[in-house]
Amino acid sequence: MKLETPRKERHMGILDSIRTLTELNKELASIEAKRALAEVIDDLISAQTRIAELECEVRQLRTQIQFTAEVVHKDNAVWTKSGEGPFCSRCVTVTGKPVRLIIRNDGYRRCPECKDEPQTEEWERRADAAARTRQERVRRELE
């Protein structure tokens, strides 16, 4: 009987080891499950952020489309059908953004965004008149 006791103890030790390994396995499975859950949550947050960005972009595009549908091109500028403007035709065409032209002190228009200076019929009349005035001044000085 003395021989059976160590064997029994050995079996008990092996059973305890198996229980310990089983518990460790459960804990590892739990850690892996938590890690996988954390990854899923991260992916979900990333997806929600991307959705918000896309929704914002859709709103901007809808606004641009609506604006573009309501404009008239006149005098190398863009005007709304209700008469708002002038907006830079280059910026409206290229970027879709309505950038209002600034009228400088000399009466010329300038886009603050792309620095374009669209020429209007009025601008051309003023430029022609200024050129004639200079020519007349030079002619008088030469006489």
C-alpha positions as CSV (number, residue, x, y, z in Angstrom):
1,M,0.0,0.0,0.0
2,K,2.9,2.3,0.5
3,L,3.5,2.1,-3.3
4,E,0.0,3.3,-4.1
5,T,0.2,6.5,-2.0
6,P,2.9,8.1,-4.1
7,R,1.1,7.1,-7.2
8,K,-2.1,8.6,-5.9
9,E,-0.2,11.8,-4.9
10,R,1.3,11.9,-8.4
11,H,-2.1,11.5,-9.9
12,M,-3.4,14.3,-7.7
13,G,-0.5,16.5,-8.7
14,I,-1.2,15.8,-12.3
15,L,-4.9,16.6,-11.8
16,D,-4.0,19.8,-10.0
17,S,-1.6,20.7,-12.9
18,I,-4.4,20.0,-15.4
19,R,-6.8,22.2,-13.5
20,T,-4.3,24.9,-13.3
21,L,-3.6,24.6,-17.0
22,T,-7.3,24.7,-17.8
23,E,-7.8,27.8,-15.7
24,L,-4.8,29.5,-17.4
25,N,-6.2,28.5,-20.7
26,K,-9.6,30.1,-19.8
27,E,-7.8,33.3,-18.7
28,L,-5.8,33.4,-21.9
29,A,-8.9,32.9,-24.0
30,S,-10.5,35.7,-22.0
31,I,-7.5,38.0,-22.6
32,E,-7.6,37.1,-26.4
33,A,-11.3,37.7,-26.5
34,K,-10.8,41.1,-24.8
35,R,-8.0,42.0,-27.2
36,A,-10.2,41.0,-30.2
37,L,-13.1,43.1,-28.7
38,A,-10.7,46.1,-28.3
39,E,-9.7,45.7,-32.0
40,V,-13.3,45.6,-33.1
41,I,-14.1,48.7,-31.0
42,D,-11.1,50.5,-32.6
43,D,-12.3,49.5,-36.1
44,L,-15.8,50.7,-35.2
45,I,-14.5,54.1,-34.0
46,S,-12.4,54.4,-37.2
47,A,-15.5,53.6,-39.3
48,Q,-17.7,56.1,-37.4
49,T,-15.1,58.8,-37.9
50,R,-14.8,58.0,-41.6
51,I,-18.6,58.1,-41.9
52,A,-18.7,61.5,-40.3
53,E,-16.0,62.8,-42.6
54,L,-17.9,61.4,-45.7
55,E,-21.2,62.9,-44.5
56,C,-19.5,66.3,-44.2
57,E,-18.1,66.0,-47.6
58,V,-21.5,65.0,-49.0
59,R,-23.1,68.1,-47.5
60,Q,-20.3,70.3,-49.0
61,L,-20.8,68.7,-52.4
62,R,-24.5,69.2,-52.3
63,T,-24.1,72.8,-51.4
64,Q,-21.6,73.3,-54.3
65,I,-24.0,71.6,-56.7
66,Q,-26.9,73.7,-55.5
67,F,-24.8,76.9,-55.8
68,T,-23.6,75.9,-59.3
69,A,-27.1,75.2,-60.5
70,E,-28.2,78.7,-59.4
71,V,-25.5,80.8,-61.0
72,V,-25.1,82.9,-64.2
73,H,-21.8,83.7,-65.9
74,K,-21.6,87.4,-66.8
75,D,-18.7,89.9,-67.2
76,N,-16.1,87.1,-66.6
77,A,-17.6,86.5,-63.2
78,V,-20.2,84.4,-61.6
79,W,-23.5,85.8,-60.2
80,T,-26.4,84.1,-58.5
81,K,-29.7,84.3,-60.2
82,S,-30.8,86.5,-57.3
83,G,-28.1,88.9,-58.2
84,E,-25.5,88.1,-55.5
85,G,-21.9,88.4,-56.6
86,P,-19.6,88.8,-58.3
87,F,-17.8,85.5,-57.5
88,C,-14.6,84.3,-59.0
89,S,-15.5,82.1,-62.0
90,R,-12.1,80.3,-61.8
91,C,-12.7,79.3,-58.1
92,V,-16.3,78.3,-58.7
93,T,-15.3,76.2,-61.8
94,V,-12.1,74.6,-60.4
95,T,-12.8,74.2,-56.7
96,G,-16.5,74.6,-56.5
97,K,-16.1,77.2,-53.8
98,P,-17.9,80.5,-54.2
99,V,-15.2,83.1,-53.5
100,R,-16.5,86.7,-53.7
101,L,-14.4,89.1,-55.8
102,I,-13.1,92.2,-54.1
103,I,-13.5,95.5,-55.9
104,R,-10.3,97.4,-55.4
105,N,-10.0,101.2,-55.0
106,D,-9.2,101.6,-58.7
107,G,-12.5,99.7,-59.6
108,Y,-10.8,96.5,-60.8
109,R,-11.9,93.2,-59.3
110,R,-9.6,90.7,-57.7
111,C,-10.1,87.2,-56.2
112,P,-8.6,87.0,-52.7
113,E,-8.2,83.2,-53.1
114,C,-6.5,82.7,-56.5
115,K,-5.5,86.3,-57.1
116,D,-7.2,86.3,-60.5
117,E,-8.3,89.7,-61.9
118,P,-11.1,89.1,-64.3
119,Q,-11.6,91.7,-67.0
120,T,-15.1,93.0,-67.5
121,E,-16.4,95.1,-70.4
122,E,-16.3,98.1,-68.0
123,W,-12.7,97.3,-67.1
124,E,-11.7,97.2,-70.8
125,R,-13.5,100.6,-71.4
126,R,-11.6,102.1,-68.5
127,A,-8.3,100.6,-69.7
128,D,-8.9,101.9,-73.2
129,A,-9.8,105.4,-71.8
130,A,-6.7,105.4,-69.7
131,A,-4.5,104.4,-72.6
132,R,-6.1,107.2,-74.8
133,T,-5.5,109.7,-72.0
134,R,-1.9,108.7,-71.8
135,Q,-1.4,108.9,-75.5
136,E,-3.0,112.3,-75.7
137,R,-0.8,113.5,-72.8
138,V,2.3,112.2,-74.6
139,R,1.2,113.9,-77.9
140,R,0.7,117.2,-76.1
141,E,4.1,117.0,-74.5
142,L,5.7,116.3,-77.8
143,E,4.0,119.3,-79.5
